[in-house]
Amino acid sequence: MKKFMAVALSALLSVSLLAGCGGGSGASESAPASAVSSPSEAAPSGEPASSEQETAGEKTAIRVASMKGPTSIGLLKLMEDAEKGEAANDYSFAIVGTADEIVPKLVKGELDLAAIPANLASVLYGKTQGEISVLAVNTLGVLYLVETGDTIHSIADLKGKTIYSTGKGTTPEYALNYVLSANGIDPEKDLTVEYKSESTEVAALLSQGENAIAMLPQPYVATVQAKNDKLRIALNMTEEWDKVQGEDKSALITGVVVARNDFISENPEALDTFLNEYQKSVAFANDNLDESAALTEKYGIVPAAAIARQAIPYCNITFIEGTEMKEKLSGYLKALFDQNPQAVGGTLPDDAFYFSR
């Protein structure tokens, strides 16, 4: 644990490399205290819970953090079950605005599990010298090419066009460049990509142009569509990635669930129970749209249920573990590494990074 804590600051420095794909723009800061608490309230600062502290009756206390936006949507039903006392484990959840709020808590042992961006998991694995493992992929790509006209129906149609986007130097740029290059399009010569610092800037440009093109994440796409009825989804970047991923069997991935390795080794049965409950919660999110949309508003993950209802079918909420997770995630991280090694922490994680039960 001392080694784990010693690298906290350097791990935090790496967070600036990450893309906040699908972060809940304007999401409410409030959430019911009975189910959602601050990570620092879940256990004394710097003091990981012991097995005796974690066990209340037959339930194991598990401290979970996730970010506002798509990567938390799969947890919704489990959060509600925990609030009602119906979950098999004794969960406490913290929903935060940025990964910066999760990293130090996870590093210091004040959290057990966390839903974080996929490349942040790789960065932390390297910075902590292998003290965390990735349990499952929970969100595939949430990036979409949208336009106010009707000119883009394939990647080839982007030649000669101007695209507005956020995420310069982060995963949105790497994902776009990967798909363009795989389709024989030079990202620097064959089209123009104008990167903006805020999604609101991109939304303004879309509202001003008759044939404007942009790349945006969900649920922001749904938010903009609610205000601009001319906006159409032209291409799903997850599908476009799948078309060109080749033999590496990679996928465009937004989020994963990770755990501290000491928690994994000390609580194998509780962890297995969590994964089973989480898998069911993901299925609920995808199969019960109205209820899931209401829960996103209740827990402050997306600001309005109406927006969430429109966005959830496009958020690619999933649960992928084991061999398939390793194939897809390792291929995705390699695609980022090939463009900028620092995007994944400087080196690709070894096999021990990928948890399997």
Secondary structure, DSSP 8 states (H G I E B T S, - for coil): -HHHHHTHHHHHHHGGG---TT--TT--S---TTTB--HHHHSSTT----HHHHEETTEEEEEEEEESSHHHHTTHHHHHHHHTT-SSSEEEEEEESSGGGTHHHHHTTS-SEEEEEHHHHHHHHHHTTS-EEEEEEEEE--EEEEESSS--SSGGGGTT-EEEES-TTSHHHHHHHHHHHHTT--TTTSSEEEE-S-HHHHHHHHHH-SS-EEEEETTHHHHHHHH-TT-EEEEEHHHHHHHH-GGG----EEEEEEEEHHHHHH-HHHHHHHHHHHHHHHHHHHH-HHHHHHHHHHTTSSS-HHHHHHHGGGS-EEEE-HHHHHHHHHHHHHHHHHH-GGGGTSS---GGGB---
